[in-house]
Amino acid sequence: MLSKEKITALQAQGLRWVDDSSMGLNRRGGAGPTDHKALSFDKQTSMIPVFNEQVEDSPFSAQVVTDNTAALYEKGTFLTEVSLPARPKFYDLKTQEGIPYSHIATLHSKDVLATTVLQTCVRYRSRETSCQFCAIEESLKNGSTIARKDPEQIAEVTKAAVELDGVSQLIMTTGTPKTSDRGAEILARCAKAVKRQVNIPIQAQCEPPAEDYWFTRLKNAGVDALGMHLEAVSDRVRKAIMPGKASVPLTRYFSAYKKAVEVFGAGNVSTYILAGLGDTEEEIITISQALIDIGVYPFVVPFVPVAGTPLENHPMPNPEMLTRIFSRLGPAIKARGIQSDTLKAGCAKCGACSALKSYE
């Protein structure tokens, strides 16, 4: 069994995969953290960076042992054997229109289904507005997804993933459209369609909509948890790294968080914070504590540079910094009573992209 500190280091430094012929379940491009591979350590499955150039300097490497196991090494010394989640059965299916199910939704970790409802974003096409870490349209360019998922398509794939592969929750994110709801409207329609087909916990993710009534509409449509992602926490980094999103001020994020917590309950509102973009350790801890105080789960994740983005050559974060952040936030999350295992749905509940939950 690996220590939480070792898994933190793995996620911060990545892993050199020696045998490219057996990659198992992995993910390149797209929205959210990507260029990862799923590895299962005992009861926890973690997403470990394997595809970016920075992992070539990592002290960690892996060698395939069998079709579903690999040996993990640090500086050539054997650490442990890990299991590799299998390719899900629903990937073999297609819609009546001939669209592969894997183009509509993908498996994250070992039992989480994720879909990007709108694979385009109003901010993406211009570097004056785009988030410099984002690769949302890269998977669209390489033909591994479709631009817009119909609610009934998502419902069809979700039902199959539950029945064939035991998927336990659905996470729906979206690129930001031009409308003031910032994606909440299409997410609500998708949630309603899914819940008509299968009773599965759903997290929806979007920027804060301009009007607070969308939180109640999302809840009434069947959304169980909501993610509104900061990514960066200081105005300095927000304006430099994500100028379009920075036009929505932190004050709006916090007013939206408070209203959303009233609707979804403490813990079932969360935010992604990417450690390593330039925010200081104390800036991340300070804003995370403020979020915890109002009942928002601050899911702090190590930043992973993705090929094809302006930050593809950016260094990966210091694992010691992450350990210090997690060591302070974990007890605070527990004291507030919003531990990941108590949440209804979402990235924090899954916990595969960050070791934070092991510090709770």
PLY file of the C-alpha trace (Angstrom):
ply
format ascii 1.0
element vertex 360
property float x
property float y
property float z
element edge 359
property int vertex1
property int vertex2
end_header
0.00 0.00 0.00
1.40 3.38 -0.97
1.34 6.27 1.48
-0.80 9.33 0.76
2.43 11.34 0.40
3.69 8.94 -2.27
0.44 9.14 -4.24
0.60 12.94 -3.96
4.11 12.82 -5.44
2.96 10.51 -8.24
0.17 12.88 -9.22
2.48 15.89 -9.08
5.38 14.34 -10.99
3.67 11.85 -13.24
4.71 8.39 -14.33
6.88 7.07 -17.16
4.95 4.23 -18.76
7.55 1.83 -20.08
5.30 -0.38 -22.21
3.26 1.77 -24.60
1.62 -1.32 -26.11
-0.59 -1.80 -23.04
-2.00 1.52 -21.92
-5.28 0.22 -20.50
-7.80 2.86 -19.48
-6.42 6.32 -20.21
-7.48 9.72 -21.44
-5.92 12.25 -23.82
-7.25 15.75 -24.47
-10.70 17.09 -23.64
-12.14 19.09 -20.77
-10.89 18.93 -17.22
-7.74 17.15 -16.02
-6.49 14.99 -18.85
-3.46 13.13 -20.29
-3.81 10.72 -17.35
-3.99 6.99 -16.76
-6.18 5.29 -14.15
-4.29 3.15 -11.61
-5.91 1.37 -8.67
-4.05 1.32 -5.35
-5.94 -0.98 -2.96
-9.40 0.63 -2.60
-8.59 3.98 -4.26
-8.24 4.58 -7.98
-6.08 7.56 -8.94
-5.53 9.38 -12.21
-1.78 9.68 -12.82
-0.23 11.90 -15.55
1.51 9.80 -18.20
1.31 11.63 -21.54
2.91 15.06 -21.06
6.61 15.73 -21.67
7.29 16.63 -18.02
6.86 13.02 -16.89
10.13 12.15 -18.62
11.87 13.72 -15.61
9.74 11.81 -13.10
11.43 9.38 -10.69
8.43 7.07 -11.11
8.00 4.44 -13.83
5.75 1.46 -14.50
6.13 -1.83 -16.33
3.19 -3.98 -17.42
3.06 -7.37 -15.64
-0.25 -8.74 -16.93
-3.19 -7.33 -18.92
-4.59 -5.76 -15.77
-1.56 -5.21 -13.51
1.66 -3.22 -13.60
4.74 -2.94 -11.40
5.47 0.54 -10.08
9.04 1.74 -9.50
10.72 4.80 -8.00
14.24 5.45 -9.30
14.35 1.82 -10.37
13.35 0.43 -6.98
10.14 -1.61 -6.86
7.35 0.07 -4.89
4.18 -1.93 -5.42
1.96 -3.64 -7.96
-1.07 -1.74 -9.18
-4.19 -2.86 -11.04
-5.40 -1.29 -14.26
-9.14 -0.66 -14.66
-10.41 -2.46 -17.74
-11.93 -0.93 -20.84
-15.64 -0.56 -20.10
-18.17 -2.71 -21.98
-20.30 0.27 -22.99
-17.42 1.50 -25.19
-18.33 -1.29 -27.63
-21.78 0.17 -28.33
-23.05 2.81 -30.75
-26.20 4.91 -31.05
-28.69 4.27 -33.85
-26.94 7.10 -35.73
-23.67 5.19 -35.49
-22.02 7.42 -32.87
-19.76 5.41 -30.54
-20.90 5.65 -26.93
-17.33 6.63 -26.01
-17.78 9.82 -28.07
-20.69 10.81 -25.84
-19.32 9.92 -22.39
-16.15 8.40 -21.00
-15.19 6.40 -17.93
-13.12 8.25 -15.34
-11.41 6.50 -12.46
-13.03 3.03 -12.38
-16.76 3.75 -11.93
-17.45 7.40 -12.77
-19.07 8.40 -16.05
-18.21 11.87 -17.38
-19.44 13.87 -20.33
-18.78 17.34 -21.73
-22.21 18.36 -22.98
-20.92 21.28 -25.08
-17.43 20.51 -26.37
-16.95 24.10 -27.53
-16.49 27.21 -25.41
-17.08 30.89 -26.12
-13.74 31.66 -24.50
-11.61 29.01 -26.24
-11.03 30.35 -29.75
-9.28 33.57 -28.71
-6.09 33.53 -26.65
-7.23 36.87 -25.25
-10.03 35.07 -23.41
-9.14 31.37 -23.28
-7.99 29.48 -20.22
-4.38 28.67 -21.07
-4.51 25.23 -19.45
-7.69 24.08 -21.22
-7.87 21.47 -23.99
-11.64 21.25 -24.30
-11.69 21.37 -28.11
-8.62 19.20 -28.70
-10.55 15.94 -28.43
-13.09 17.43 -30.83
-10.32 18.16 -33.33
-8.98 14.61 -33.16
-12.41 13.10 -33.70
-12.83 11.34 -30.36
-16.00 13.20 -29.40
-18.87 15.24 -30.83
-19.49 18.95 -30.38
-22.90 18.78 -28.71
-24.40 15.83 -26.86
-28.16 15.48 -27.00
-29.84 14.89 -23.61
-31.35 11.62 -24.84
-27.93 10.43 -26.05
-26.43 11.05 -22.62
-29.34 9.25 -20.98
-28.91 6.26 -23.32
-25.17 5.97 -22.63
-25.58 6.47 -18.88
-28.15 3.68 -18.65
-25.83 1.31 -20.52
-22.82 2.28 -18.38
-24.78 1.60 -15.19
-26.12 -1.74 -16.40
-22.96 -3.04 -18.09
-20.15 -1.54 -16.01
-21.61 -0.64 -12.62
-21.02 3.09 -12.98
-21.89 4.79 -9.68
-22.22 8.47 -10.62
-22.41 10.83 -13.59
-20.47 14.07 -13.92
-21.61 16.51 -16.60
-19.48 19.51 -17.49
-19.75 21.96 -20.35
-17.93 24.55 -22.33
-19.35 28.01 -21.65
-21.94 29.18 -24.23
-22.76 32.81 -25.01
-25.95 32.71 -22.95
-26.21 34.17 -19.43
-27.08 30.79 -17.91
-23.50 29.73 -18.79
-24.57 26.19 -19.62
-27.02 25.59 -16.77
-29.98 25.30 -19.15
-28.57 22.44 -21.24
-27.23 20.72 -18.11
-30.72 20.82 -16.56
-32.26 19.28 -19.67
-29.62 16.54 -19.69
-30.13 15.75 -16.01
-33.88 15.46 -16.49
-33.41 13.08 -19.43
-30.96 10.90 -17.50
-33.16 10.62 -14.41
-36.04 9.46 -16.61
-33.87 6.49 -17.65
-31.80 5.64 -14.58
-31.56 6.74 -10.97
-27.92 7.77 -10.68
-26.31 10.61 -8.66
-25.40 13.54 -10.93
-22.99 16.42 -10.56
-23.30 19.32 -13.03
-20.41 21.73 -13.63
-20.57 25.22 -15.14
-19.50 28.79 -14.52
-21.78 30.70 -12.12
-24.92 31.61 -14.08
-25.92 35.26 -14.06
-29.18 34.45 -12.22
-29.37 32.45 -9.00
-32.68 30.81 -9.91
-30.73 28.36 -12.08
-29.57 26.54 -8.95
-33.13 25.59 -8.05
-33.87 24.66 -11.66
-30.84 22.37 -11.76
-31.84 20.75 -8.49
-35.44 20.24 -9.65
-34.16 18.70 -12.90
-32.33 15.97 -11.00
-28.86 17.44 -10.36
-27.58 16.29 -6.95
-24.38 18.33 -6.70
-22.89 21.37 -8.41
-19.35 22.30 -9.36
-18.36 25.89 -10.17
-14.64 25.86 -10.74
-12.26 28.65 -9.80
-9.10 26.92 -11.09
-6.98 29.91 -9.95
-7.71 31.84 -6.76
-5.85 35.17 -6.97
-6.82 37.98 -9.33
-3.17 38.13 -10.38
-3.16 34.57 -11.72
-6.76 34.61 -12.92
-6.14 37.57 -15.21
-2.86 36.14 -16.52
-3.92 32.52 -17.05
-7.68 32.68 -17.65
-8.59 36.23 -18.72
-12.07 35.32 -19.99
-13.16 33.54 -16.83
-11.59 36.31 -14.77
-14.27 38.64 -16.13
-16.58 36.85 -13.69
-15.25 38.29 -10.41
-14.50 36.31 -7.28
-17.30 38.19 -5.54
-19.79 36.63 -7.98
-18.33 33.17 -7.41
-18.75 33.53 -3.65
-22.29 34.91 -3.86
-23.15 32.02 -6.19
-21.56 29.51 -3.82
-23.63 30.74 -0.90
-26.88 30.54 -2.87
-25.98 27.12 -4.29
-25.20 25.72 -0.84
-28.69 26.78 0.26
-30.10 24.65 -2.57
-27.78 21.62 -2.69
-26.54 21.51 0.90
-23.09 21.82 2.45
-20.43 19.84 0.61
-22.53 19.22 -2.46
-21.22 22.44 -3.95
-17.55 22.24 -4.91
-14.81 23.96 -6.87
-11.63 22.86 -8.64
-8.44 24.65 -7.67
-5.38 23.87 -9.81
-2.28 24.06 -7.63
0.78 25.02 -9.65
-0.60 27.79 -11.88
1.10 30.53 -9.88
-1.05 31.00 -6.78
0.98 30.81 -3.60
0.51 28.09 -1.03
-1.03 30.55 1.43
-3.36 32.01 -1.20
-4.74 28.54 -1.93
-5.12 27.68 1.75
-6.75 31.03 2.64
-9.41 30.90 -0.06
-9.98 27.19 0.50
-10.66 27.82 4.18
-13.13 30.56 3.24
-14.87 28.10 0.92
-14.99 25.40 3.59
-16.53 27.86 6.04
-19.53 28.41 3.74
-19.89 24.71 2.94
-18.05 24.49 -0.39
-15.61 21.63 -0.95
-12.30 23.02 -2.35
-11.04 20.20 -4.54
-7.36 21.13 -4.85
-5.76 19.26 -7.75
-2.16 19.29 -9.01
-1.93 21.15 -12.32
-0.99 18.90 -15.24
0.30 20.57 -18.43
-1.52 19.32 -21.52
-0.05 19.14 -25.04
-1.49 21.65 -27.48
-2.17 24.31 -24.86
-0.17 27.48 -24.11
0.92 25.95 -20.80
2.17 22.66 -22.26
5.73 23.46 -21.12
4.71 24.76 -17.69
6.37 22.95 -14.76
4.33 20.54 -12.67
3.74 21.47 -9.01
6.02 20.72 -6.09
4.68 17.61 -4.30
5.89 18.91 -0.94
3.78 22.04 -1.41
0.75 19.86 -2.18
1.35 17.76 0.92
1.43 20.88 3.08
-1.78 22.19 1.52
-3.58 18.86 1.88
-2.39 18.44 5.48
-4.09 21.70 6.42
-7.22 21.38 4.33
-8.01 17.75 5.11
-8.69 18.30 8.84
-10.63 21.50 8.07
-12.88 19.61 5.65
-13.49 16.91 8.25
-14.23 19.47 10.97
-16.84 21.11 8.69
-18.47 17.74 8.08
-18.14 17.77 4.29
-15.83 14.80 3.76
-15.72 13.43 0.22
-17.37 10.14 1.14
-20.47 11.97 2.41
-21.05 13.88 -0.82
-23.78 12.82 -3.24
-21.76 13.11 -6.46
-18.87 14.86 -8.14
-15.12 15.03 -8.59
-14.45 15.45 -4.87
-16.47 12.32 -4.10
-14.51 10.36 -6.72
-11.19 11.81 -5.56
-9.17 10.21 -8.37
-7.48 13.41 -9.60
-6.15 14.48 -6.19
-4.92 12.80 -3.02
-6.77 15.37 -0.88
-9.47 12.94 0.32
-6.83 10.73 1.95
-5.87 13.68 4.19
-9.40 14.18 5.51
0 1
1 2
2 3
3 4
4 5
5 6
6 7
7 8
8 9
9 10
10 11
11 12
12 13
13 14
14 15
15 16
16 17
17 18
18 19
19 20
20 21
21 22
22 23
23 24
24 25
25 26
26 27
27 28
28 29
29 30
30 31
31 32
32 33
33 34
34 35
35 36
36 37
37 38
38 39
39 40
40 41
41 42
42 43
43 44
44 45
45 46
46 47
47 48
48 49
49 50
50 51
51 52
52 53
53 54
54 55
55 56
56 57
57 58
58 59
59 60
60 61
61 62
62 63
63 64
64 65
65 66
66 67
67 68
68 69
69 70
70 71
71 72
72 73
73 74
74 75
75 76
76 77
77 78
78 79
79 80
80 81
81 82
82 83
83 84
84 85
85 86
86 87
87 88
88 89
89 90
90 91
91 92
92 93
93 94
94 95
95 96
96 97
97 98
98 99
99 100
100 101
101 102
102 103
103 104
104 105
105 106
106 107
107 108
108 109
109 110
110 111
111 112
112 113
113 114
114 115
115 116
116 117
117 118
118 119
119 120
120 121
121 122
122 123
123 124
124 125
125 126
126 127
127 128
128 129
129 130
130 131
131 132
132 133
133 134
134 135
135 136
136 137
137 138
138 139
139 140
140 141
141 142
142 143
143 144
144 145
145 146
146 147
147 148
148 149
149 150
150 151
151 152
152 153
153 154
154 155
155 156
156 157
157 158
158 159
159 160
160 161
161 162
162 163
163 164
164 165
165 166
166 167
167 168
168 169
169 170
170 171
171 172
172 173
173 174
174 175
175 176
176 177
177 178
178 179
179 180
180 181
181 182
182 183
183 184
184 185
185 186
186 187
187 188
188 189
189 190
190 191
191 192
192 193
193 194
194 195
195 196
196 197
197 198
198 199
199 200
200 201
201 202
202 203
203 204
204 205
205 206
206 207
207 208
208 209
209 210
210 211
211 212
212 213
213 214
214 215
215 216
216 217
217 218
218 219
219 220
220 221
221 222
222 223
223 224
224 225
225 226
226 227
227 228
228 229
229 230
230 231
231 232
232 233
233 234
234 235
235 236
236 237
237 238
238 239
239 240
240 241
241 242
242 243
243 244
244 245
245 246
246 247
247 248
248 249
249 250
250 251
251 252
252 253
253 254
254 255
255 256
256 257
257 258
258 259
259 260
260 261
261 262
262 263
263 264
264 265
265 266
266 267
267 268
268 269
269 270
270 271
271 272
272 273
273 274
274 275
275 276
276 277
277 278
278 279
279 280
280 281
281 282
282 283
283 284
284 285
285 286
286 287
287 288
288 289
289 290
290 291
291 292
292 293
293 294
294 295
295 296
296 297
297 298
298 299
299 300
300 301
301 302
302 303
303 304
304 305
305 306
306 307
307 308
308 309
309 310
310 311
311 312
312 313
313 314
314 315
315 316
316 317
317 318
318 319
319 320
320 321
321 322
322 323
323 324
324 325
325 326
326 327
327 328
328 329
329 330
330 331
331 332
332 333
333 334
334 335
335 336
336 337
337 338
338 339
339 340
340 341
341 342
342 343
343 344
344 345
345 346
346 347
347 348
348 349
349 350
350 351
351 352
352 353
353 354
354 355
355 356
356 357
357 358
358 359
